Amino acid sequence: MEHFDCVVIGGGMVGATSALTLAQLGLQVALVEKHPPAEFRAEQPLDLRVSAISLASQNLLKQVGAWQQVEQWRACPYKRLGVWEHDSAYTEFNAQDIEQAHLGHIVENRLIQLALWQQVNAMTNIRTFCPESLLSLEQNDNSTCAAYDGAINPNAKVTLTLTNTRLTAKLVIGADGAKSKVRSMSAIGMTGWDYQQSAMLINVETSLPQQDITWQQFFPTGPVAFLPLPGQSQLGGYASLVWYHQRDEITRLAALSNNQLQHEVLKKFPNRLGNIKVLAKAKFSLTRRHANRYQHKQVLLLGDAAHTINPMAGQGVNLGFKDVLALQHVIAEAIGNGEVWYNEKVLARYEKARRNENLLMMSTMDALYAGFSHRSPLVKAARNIALLAVNKVPFVNSTIKNKALAYACGI
Ligand SMILES: Cc1cc2nc3c(=O)[nH]c(=O)nc-3n(C[C@H](O)[C@H](O)[C@H](O)COP(=O)(O)OP(=O)(O)OC[C@H]3O[C@@H](n4cnc5c(N)ncnc54)[C@H](O)[C@@H]3O)c2cc1C
């Protein structure tokens, strides 16, 4: 049975980044992943799963050496962000307002994961187990004991059974996504609910040159959004459209042919979209989940395993990357102070650093979602006045708007 300081279950964007940041501290790390990501070829069509990567996440990806590769492959920087409900309350956020060259990049999830895996494979203190799947996890009931003054027994280990092998670790990290097995096997409960909504992702060719902006218009049935994608198409450029609606309606739309869907998009999306050609589509249901705790008996959760958020503001993986950075800081500090870095007392500092911020972001998204879904004319007027104020009232414009923008960019 091989032993590691840390075993990370799930080699998605968050898990692979965490493996790298922990290896940077000199720890012996194992990374376990079910499905190897498909190799990149320049002629491949753009994937449907893309993320808006904030400036803070870009910095973290640079720190672990993956960003340079992502940029070389393909990524689309955007400088402006437009939001509105009624046309007259259109509000635009601009990178210039916070003295940045851009607000973020739209990147295919698989390319981020692949670039991270290149770095993982170059590290001598990371072993990968892929394709491998977690089957069971045994936590040590004697992980704390009187002999160690109520602190962790330094010999305590977590034992993992994978499909083909068994491993032990001082710390197991669950970065295995929204339906985390690590979370359920370590008896960490969660709260959550189903939004009764789905999102349809639609990759399109676009006729209008608008590759430097991402925009979102709110409707009581849910927002519609435009995310620019890199490259040039026959029609002009590429984009990812996101259409939020009640589950039944998204199921109906998903059953249409690309041609039929194109007509529906042109009917429902704002005119600023211009002409489009639908290339590919897929639907996703929206759920909210929050783990009741982020760590327990040498098992710790990161990213979607700890929290899944309404994707409306594109913050999901960005929050996961913030978890990764917080954990690296906490462990680095503990090692520096000569503490047992996998002690519950140490790991609780990670939870303290992240839990409230994640909760705040999740609740803000829910409040926005509920606020914009409300059909009352009074509420509608209030939210459009609020958006107008953000754009037109000088104090609100220069202070609140820019602070909100900097926060969304993670700076
Ligand atoms: C429609 C939609 C749009 C979104 N847009 C954005 C956006 O613009 N910006 C943003 O920041 N976020 C966005 N998100 C959220 C973002 O996609 C997630 O937050 C992110 O993918 C979470 O990354 P993760 O690594 O935590 O989990 P995942 O991406 O789910 O990765 C988990 C990994 O664990 C592996 N795994 C699972 N179980 C096991 C097991 N038992 N053994 C071994 N391996 C296992 C899986 O194969 C996978 O590779 C969006 C989400 C949705 C649904």
Ligand as a Chemical Component Dictionary entry (heavy atoms), coordinates in Angstrom:
data_LIG
# 
_chem_comp.id                   LIG 
_chem_comp.type                 NON-POLYMER 
_chem_comp.pdbx_formal_charge   0 
_chem_comp.three_letter_code    LIG 
# 
loop_
_chem_comp_atom.comp_id 
_chem_comp_atom.atom_id 
_chem_comp_atom.alt_atom_id 
_chem_comp_atom.type_symbol 
_chem_comp_atom.charge 
_chem_comp_atom.model_Cartn_x 
_chem_comp_atom.model_Cartn_y 
_chem_comp_atom.model_Cartn_z 
_chem_comp_atom.pdbx_ordinal 
LIG C1  C1  C 0 -23.843 25.709 -17.135 1  
LIG C2  C2  C 0 -22.655 26.030 -16.265 2  
LIG C3  C3  C 0 -21.863 27.133 -16.552 3  
LIG C4  C4  C 0 -20.776 27.475 -15.728 4  
LIG N1  N1  N 0 -20.034 28.575 -16.011 5  
LIG C5  C5  C 0 -19.035 28.945 -15.161 6  
LIG C6  C6  C 0 -18.253 30.133 -15.410 7  
LIG O1  O1  O 0 -18.436 30.859 -16.401 8  
LIG N2  N2  N 0 -17.271 30.472 -14.509 9  
LIG C7  C7  C 0 -17.047 29.723 -13.387 10 
LIG O2  O2  O 0 -16.191 30.095 -12.572 11 
LIG N3  N3  N 0 -17.745 28.583 -13.159 12 
LIG C8  C8  C 0 -18.722 28.178 -14.009 13 
LIG N4  N4  N 0 -19.432 27.037 -13.764 14 
LIG C9  C9  C 0 -19.070 26.210 -12.618 15 
LIG C10 C10 C 0 -17.851 25.337 -12.917 16 
LIG O3  O3  O 0 -18.071 24.576 -14.092 17 
LIG C11 C11 C 0 -17.573 24.425 -11.734 18 
LIG O4  O4  O 0 -17.513 25.206 -10.565 19 
LIG C12 C12 C 0 -16.248 23.697 -11.915 20 
LIG O5  O5  O 0 -16.287 22.836 -13.015 21 
LIG C13 C13 C 0 -15.930 22.893 -10.652 22 
LIG O6  O6  O 0 -14.654 22.325 -10.805 23 
LIG P1  P1  P 0 -14.223 21.122 -9.862  24 
LIG O7  O7  O 0 -12.838 20.768 -10.296 25 
LIG O8  O8  O 0 -14.490 21.478 -8.447  26 
LIG O9  O9  O 0 -15.244 19.949 -10.192 27 
LIG P2  P2  P 0 -15.476 19.166 -11.556 28 
LIG O10 O10 O 0 -15.247 20.022 -12.729 29 
LIG O11 O11 O 0 -16.818 18.506 -11.431 30 
LIG O12 O12 O 0 -14.328 18.056 -11.536 31 
LIG C14 C14 C 0 -14.416 16.907 -10.703 32 
LIG C15 C15 C 0 -13.445 15.855 -11.232 33 
LIG O13 O13 O 0 -13.466 14.726 -10.349 34 
LIG C16 C16 C 0 -13.530 13.518 -11.109 35 
LIG N5  N5  N 0 -14.169 12.515 -10.250 36 
LIG C17 C17 C 0 -15.457 12.514 -9.816  37 
LIG N6  N6  N 0 -15.688 11.439 -9.036  38 
LIG C18 C18 C 0 -14.522 10.750 -8.981  39 
LIG C19 C19 C 0 -14.144 9.528  -8.330  40 
LIG N7  N7  N 0 -15.018 8.823  -7.570  41 
LIG N8  N8  N 0 -12.874 9.084  -8.490  42 
LIG C20 C20 C 0 -11.989 9.784  -9.245  43 
LIG N9  N9  N 0 -12.295 10.951 -9.877  44 
LIG C21 C21 C 0 -13.557 11.422 -9.746  45 
LIG C22 C22 C 0 -14.333 13.902 -12.345 46 
LIG O14 O14 O 0 -14.064 13.017 -13.420 47 
LIG C23 C23 C 0 -13.841 15.325 -12.621 48 
LIG O15 O15 O 0 -12.709 15.362 -13.451 49 
LIG C24 C24 C 0 -20.497 26.672 -14.593 50 
LIG C25 C25 C 0 -21.278 25.543 -14.308 51 
LIG C26 C26 C 0 -22.356 25.219 -15.132 52 
LIG C27 C27 C 0 -23.195 24.000 -14.805 53 
# 
loop_
_chem_comp_bond.comp_id 
_chem_comp_bond.atom_id_1 
_chem_comp_bond.atom_id_2 
_chem_comp_bond.value_order 
_chem_comp_bond.pdbx_ordinal 
LIG C1  C2  SING 1  
LIG C2  C3  SING 2  
LIG C2  C26 DOUB 3  
LIG C3  C4  DOUB 4  
LIG C4  N1  SING 5  
LIG C4  C24 SING 6  
LIG N1  C5  DOUB 7  
LIG C5  C6  SING 8  
LIG C5  C8  SING 9  
LIG C6  O1  DOUB 10 
LIG C6  N2  SING 11 
LIG N2  C7  SING 12 
LIG C7  O2  DOUB 13 
LIG C7  N3  SING 14 
LIG N3  C8  DOUB 15 
LIG C8  N4  SING 16 
LIG N4  C9  SING 17 
LIG N4  C24 SING 18 
LIG C9  C10 SING 19 
LIG C10 O3  SING 20 
LIG C10 C11 SING 21 
LIG C11 O4  SING 22 
LIG C11 C12 SING 23 
LIG C12 O5  SING 24 
LIG C12 C13 SING 25 
LIG C13 O6  SING 26 
LIG O6  P1  SING 27 
LIG P1  O7  DOUB 28 
LIG P1  O8  SING 29 
LIG P1  O9  SING 30 
LIG O9  P2  SING 31 
LIG P2  O10 DOUB 32 
LIG P2  O11 SING 33 
LIG P2  O12 SING 34 
LIG O12 C14 SING 35 
LIG C14 C15 SING 36 
LIG C15 O13 SING 37 
LIG C15 C23 SING 38 
LIG O13 C16 SING 39 
LIG C16 N5  SING 40 
LIG C16 C22 SING 41 
LIG N5  C17 SING 42 
LIG N5  C21 SING 43 
LIG C17 N6  DOUB 44 
LIG N6  C18 SING 45 
LIG C18 C19 SING 46 
LIG C18 C21 DOUB 47 
LIG C19 N7  SING 48 
LIG C19 N8  DOUB 49 
LIG N8  C20 SING 50 
LIG C20 N9  DOUB 51 
LIG N9  C21 SING 52 
LIG C22 O14 SING 53 
LIG C22 C23 SING 54 
LIG C23 O15 SING 55 
LIG C24 C25 DOUB 56 
LIG C25 C26 SING 57 
LIG C26 C27 SING 58 
# 
